[in-house]
């Protein structure tokens, strides 16, 4: 059976008679023949003609076949050029030397035409197979480079979206070590209009580009809703619904989302499927686990999703520590996991809280482990409110067409109060007034405090004195959730009035509720710098707004904001 295409065969043989015999046999098979009388000549012919196969006599003058074979193999590089040694040697050591020199087979003298033909065909099959392997390898390499380049471009875009928040804030320290070019772990942080900080640490199933498919819309929802002033519950519901809608059934995102309030000195936490986070109290050394109490994002339908959060009090310099499971699943050479217990030991041994993050990072390095998953850690500290400086939104319009003389009233009743947060809507309405934009942070803080006071102390009848200590603080929010779930009636009314005044204007806010009221005189006598866990809202309203006051036994609160015309 003829080969698919003729070969160029180099015959290196010092005997002219043997060269002629071999040349005749090979030509009859349809191949082209090149000849050489010694090893040096064979190397030169190979360098010049690049034949497909070599028949090499072992014993030749000038350069023997062993050295010639070594040089030809070097010249051939990755390409397979089979060398069949022609030899009268019969000792095992001598035959082994032919193979060690780079020979692929040998043919004993005197030559058998049938065997020679079969060996040439066999070597040609090996040569073609090697060429196919090299082509496929190069194709895979080009495809790999193409995919990597696509991922680099996508990652550059993704990083600009995902890292457009405040990860560089002075109270955040983080470590991310991607298992792939794209990190399946997602770390986001952004300020709310009131100056609170939202932080999300997520862990998508899988790595690389598939994980980023879900990360992009998740980051978009997080930043968009945080910037508009939505709370954790609304943001969580929207993120879950979006992931449930777009991800395949085998993909989801474990996540811890927290809201850090520098004014109230609280942290609100939702943990869906992530390892325990920790609230580290600096004064006592106590570590409060922030355990997973929910399923990951993208698993449940919007109707079944649970957005219930936990609220904890904090003191200045207390910190929240979050991690992905890549940290505890890191294993050493003996296949031992870093584990939760080792992490707990680091917490217990720490004597300088400011160095805790670096100590954990160093411990992971010293462990010498190999990450099986993306590794992410983040530490968020509580600062004094005065130390926080979120950037204000940038507006490009002139303000010449903004509304300057209007009023509007809203009444939010039981079913709405359970699920709806009107603050983002009201803020966007007020920021249409050009002069109020510079005060957006203070405006949102005051609105949020007035609304939460009306809802919690008015409609729900909660006693703020419960928050006199950390235990009471937790009970307060347990009662808040229970009463909100059971709420049937009641209302909160919000009245907004914008009027021109001189070269600027005035915003008057009045918030009313259906509650029993409170002792206004006693509350107003509290000092403005009250730092207890309870009673901070009234103090904050009086500091950030003007002419703050309460009437109708506390059921009606009002406050004003003023602005001057911009030059």
N, C-alpha and C positions, 0 to 999 in steps of 0.2 A: 504493500500500500504506500503510495507516494505521499510525502509530507505536504502540508498545505502550501508551502512556498519553498523554493530552493534556498539552501544555506551557502554561505561562504565558509569553506573549511580550510584551515591552515594545517599542512602536514610538515612536521619538523622531524627529519630523519636523515642521518648522515650517510646511509647506504642508498646509492642511486637506484639500485634495483628495487629495494623496498619502497622508495618514493614513487617509482613508476607503478609498481603493483598497487599500492594504496590509492594513488591518483586515479588509476583506471577503475577500481572498485567504486570509489566515491563519485566519480563523474557519471558512471552508469546509473547511480541513484538520482541523478539530476542536479547535483550540487556543483558549485564553482569551486575550483581548487587553487590554493596558494601553497608554495613550497619553500622550505628553508633547510639548509644543510647542517646547521648547528644552532645552539641555543641563542647566541647573540643575534644571529640573522633572524631567528624566529621572533625575538622581542621587537626587532626593528620593523619586520613585516607587520606584526600585530599593531604597533604604534601607528603605522601608515595606513593600513587597510581596515582595521577593526573587524576581523572575521567573527562569525557567530560561534565557531567551535574549533578546537585545536586537538590534533592527534600528535602527541609528543613522545619522541623516543627518549628514554631515560638516560642512556649513555651516549653523549655526543662530544666532539672536540670543541675547543674555544670556550663554550659555556654548556654545562650539562643540562639535562631536561629539568632537574629539580630547581635549579636557580632560575631558569627561564620561566618555569611555571609560577614561581613566586612573583617575579616581576610582571608577568602578564596579568596575574590576579590583581596586583596593585593598580596597574593601568586600567583594568576593567572597572574598578571602583564598585558601585552598588550593582551594576549589571552582572548577570550570571553568564560567563563565557565558559562552558564546560570544557574541561581538559581530560582527554582519555590518554593515559600513558601506554606507550608501546614498549613492551619489555620482555626480555627472555629470562628475567629474574624469577626465581621460584621460592626463595626463602621468605618466610613470613615477615621478617624485619625489613627486608628490602621492599616488599610490596606495601607495607605500612608506611614506609618513607615516601612512596609515591603519593599517597593520600595526604600525608602531613605537609607535603610541599605545595598543596593546593589542587592536586588531582581529584577529579570527581569519579573516575573509574579507571580500569586498566584492561588492556587486551594483550594476551600472551602470544608470543611468536611460536610457530608460524601462524599467519593470520587466517582466520576463518571468515569467509565473506558473509555468511549468514549472520554470525554473531556480531560482526562489525556493523552490518546494516541495522540490526536490532538495537545495538548500543547507541548508534547515532540518532535513531528515532527516539529512544528513551531520553537521551540528553536534550534533544530538541524540545520534548514535552516539558522537561524541567525548566529549560530556558524560557519557554513561553509562559509557564506558570509564574516564574519569578518576575517576568516583565509585567504580567497582569497584576501581581501583588504590588509592585512598585507604582503602577499607574493608579490603583485604587488607594494606596497610601497617600499619594500626592493629591488625589481628588478629595479625600477626606480632610487632608491638611488645609487645602484651599477652602473647602466648605466650613471648616472650623474657624479659619481666619475671618471668613465672611460673617459667620454668626457672631463671633466676638466683636467685630467692628459694629454690627448692628446693635449689639447689647451695649457697647460703649456709648453709641449715640443716644440710645434710649435711656441709658443711665444718666447721661449728662442732662437730658430733659427732666428725668424723674427727680434728680437731686435738686434742681432748681425749684421744682414744685414741692417736694417733700421737706426740703430744708429751708423753706422761705420764712419760717417762723422765728422763734427766739431761743434756739438751742444754744446760742452764744451768751445767754443771760448769765450774770455772775452767780446765780444760785443753782445752776445746773452743771453737773459733771456727768459725762457719759463715755461709754466704751462700746464700740461696735466692730466686730471682727467677722466679715462676711465669709460664709462657707463657699459662696460662689460669687461671680462678678456682681450680680444683684443680690442684695441681702434680703432674705425672706423675712427678717425682722424689720419692723418699721418704727421709727422714733420720731414723734412730732411734738412740737411745743409752740404755743401762741398765747398772746395776751387777749383778754376780753376787753370790750370797751370800758368796763369798770376798773381795769387794771389787775384783775385776777389772772391766774395763769392756768391754762389747760395743757395737760401733758398726756400723750398716748404712747404706750409701748405695745406693739402688736407683733404677732408671730404667725405668718401665713403658712399653710401647708405647702411643702415643696420649697425649692430654691430657684434662683435665677429668674429668667424672664417670666415664667408662669406666675411666680409670686408677685412680680411687679404689676401684672395685669390687674390684680385686685387692689394693690397698694395705691395706684394713681387715683382712682375714684374715691378711695377712703380718705386720702390726704385732701382731696378737693372738698369733700363734705366737712371734714374736720376744720380746715382753715376758714371756709366760707361761713359756717354756722358759728364758729367761735368769734369771728370778726363782727358778726351781727348781734352778738350778745346772747345767743341761745345757751341754755344750760346743758348739763350732761345728759339728762333724760331725753330731751329733744334730739340732741346730736347722736346719741346712741341709737335711737329709733330709726333715724334717717340712714345712718351707716349700715345698720343691720338690714334694713329693707333694700338698700341699694346692692349690697353684696349678695343677698339672697336672690335678687333679681338677675344679676349678671354672671355669678360664678357657677361652674358645674357643681354637681352634688357632692363630689369628693373634695371640694376646696372650701375652706373657711378660715377665719382669722381669730385666733386666741388674742385677747387684748386686755390691758389694764388702762383705764381712763381715769384721770384724776383732775380735780379743780382745786387749785390752791388759792385761798383768799388771804391776802396780806392784811386787809382791813379787819376782817372778822377773826383772823388767825384760826382758820379751819382748813381741813382738807376733805373733799368729797370724793369717794372712790367707788368705782365699778370694776370688778374683776371677772372676766369671762374666760375661764380655761387656762389662765396663766399660772406659773408657780406663785407661791405666796410672796407678796411684797411685804415691806416692814415699815412701820412708823416708829422711828427711833427718837425717844425722848432723851434729850441731852442731860437734863437736870437729874433724872432718876436712873438713867441707863436702861429703862424699860423698853422692850421691843414688842410692839403690838402687831401681830400678823394681819396682813390684808389679804385674806384668803379668797380663793375663787368660789363664788356662790352662784355663778351663772354659766350657761353654755356659751361657746364662742359666737362671735358675730358671723352672720350668714348661714346659721344652722336652722333657726326657728323662723316661722312665718311672722310677719308683722303683728298679727293678732296674738300669737303665743309668746312673743318676745317680752322679757322681763327687764325693765329699765330701772329697777329699784337700786338706789345707791346707799352707801353708808357715809355718815359725816363724823369726823373726829376733830377734837380741838387740838391745837398746836401752840407751842410757845416759840418765840424767836430763837432761831438756830436749830430747832428740831428739824429732822429731815425724813423724807420718804425715800426708801430704797426699792427699786424695781429691777427685775431681771427676767431674762428669757430662759427657757429650759436648756438652752445650749450651755449655760454656765454650769448647772448641776450635773449635766450629762457628759461633760468633758471627762475622758478616761485616760489613764496613764498606760505605760508599756505593759503592765500586768493586767490590763483591762479592768482596773478599779475605777469607779466613778468618783468625781470630785464630791458630789453629793450634798444634800441639805445639811447633814450633821457637821461636815467640815465647815460649811458656811456659818452655821450657828456658833461653832467654836471661835471663828474669827470675830464675830460680833461680841461674844463673851470676853474675849481676850483684849479687845480694843480699849485703850485708855485715853486716846486722843481722837475724838469724833471727827475732827477735820482731816484726819489721815485714814479714816476707815475705808474710803473708796480705793485709795492707793494700796492699802494693805490687802484688800480682796483681789485687786488686779495683780499684785505681786505674787500672791498665793497661787493664783491660776497659772502664772508664768513658772513659778518654782515647781508646781505639780508636774510640769513637763508633759501635760496631757495633750491629746489630739482631739480637736473639736469634731463632734459628729453632726453638729448643727450650727446655725448662726449663733454667735455669742453676743449678747447685748446686756448692758447694765446702765442704769441711770440713777443718779442721786439728786433729789430736789430739796433744797433747804428753804425754810421760812425766813424771810428778811423783814426788817422793819418796813412799814409801808412807804416811808420817806426814801428808802433806798431803791425802790422799784421805779423805773422810768420807762414805761412802755412808749413806743413811738406812736404819735397821733396819726390818724388817717390823713391822707393827702387828697385834697379836692382841687380840681382844675378850673371850675367855673368861676365867673366873676362875682356871683351873688346878687347881681342887679335885678334878677327876676324872681328872687325868693319871696315867699308870702310873709307879710309883716303885720297883718291885722286880721286875726281869725281866732276862733275858739271851737273846741270839739269836746264831746263827752262820750264816755264808754261805760257800760255796765256789764261786768262779767259775773255770771251766775254759776250755781253749783256744778253742773255737768262740765262747763268750760273750765272752772277753777281746778278741777281734778287733773286735766290733761294739758291745758294750754298755758303757755308762758307768753303774756302780751308784751314783755319788755322789748324784744327785738323790733317788733312792729311799731311800738310807740317811739322808740329811739330813731328809727329810720324816718318817721314822720317829722320829728322835731329837728333832725339834721338837715331837712330841707331849708331850714332857717339858717342863712349863712353865718350870722353872728353867733349862733350857738355851737358851731362846729369846734371851735377851739376849746369848748368846755365839755366835750362829749364824754370824757371819762367821769368827771364829777357829776354830770347830768345823769348818766346811766346809774352810777352808784346811788344817788339820791332816789331816783325812780324805783330802783330795785329794792331799796330799804323801805320806802313808803309802801310799796306793794306787798312785800313779804310781811311787814308788820301788820298791815290790814288783813292779810290772809291768815297768818299764823296766830296772832294775838286777838284779832277781831273775829273773823269768821270761825276759826277753829278753836278759839278760846284757850290757847296754850299759855302757860305761865313761864315767862322768860327767866324767872328766878330758878327754875330747874337747872339752868346752865351755869350754876355757881361753881361746879367742879366738872371734871372730865366724865365721871360716871353719870351725873345728872345730865350732862350734855348729850350723851348717848341716848338716855331715856327720852329726852326732849324730842329727838328726831325719830325715835320709835313711835312716840305718841303722834307726832306730826303725820307720819305715813299712815298710821291706823285711822286717824280722824279724817284724813283726806280721802281714804278709800271709802269711808262710811258717809261722806258728805252728800246731802240731798238738796239743801237749799242754802240761802245766804247769798251775799253779793259783795263785790268790790267795785266801786265807781271811781273812775279817773276823769278829771276835768282839766283840760289844758287850754290856756288862753295866752295868745301872743299879741302884744300891743306895741306900737311905736312909742318911743320915749326919747325926746331930744334928738340927738344924732344917732341913737342906737335903738334899743328896745328892751322889753321885759317879758319874760315867760313866767306865768303864774301856774303852779301845779297844785291841785287839790285832790286828795284821795280820801274816799269815805268807805266805811264798811258797816256791815250789819251786826257787829259784835256788841258786847256789853260795855265796852269802853274801859278806861283805867284812870287812875289818879294822876291827872295831868300835872298838878302842882308838884307832887313828890318827884316825878320823873324829870321835870324841868329844873329841879334843884340839883340834879347830879352834875358834877364837874365835867367839862368837855373832854378832859383827858382820861376819863374812866377806862381802865384797862381790864376790867373783869370780863369773864366769858359772856355774861349777859349784859344787856343795856347798851351795847356799842352802837346799835342802829340809830337811836335818837341822837347820840353824840355826833355820829358821822353826818347826819342830815343837817344839824346845826352848824357844823364846821364847813361843809361844802356849799350849802345854799345860804340865802339871806332871808331874814324875816320869817324864819321857821316858827310855826306855832301849831297848837292843837286846840280844838273846840269840840263841842257836843260830847263832853266827858271822854275825849280822846278818840271818838269815832270819826272825826274829820281832821285831817292834817293838811297844812298848806306850807308852801315854800316858794321862793322866787329866785330867778336868775336874771341878771342884767348884762347887757353888752353895749359896747360903744361901736359906732360906725368905723369900718376899716378905712384907713387912708388910701 
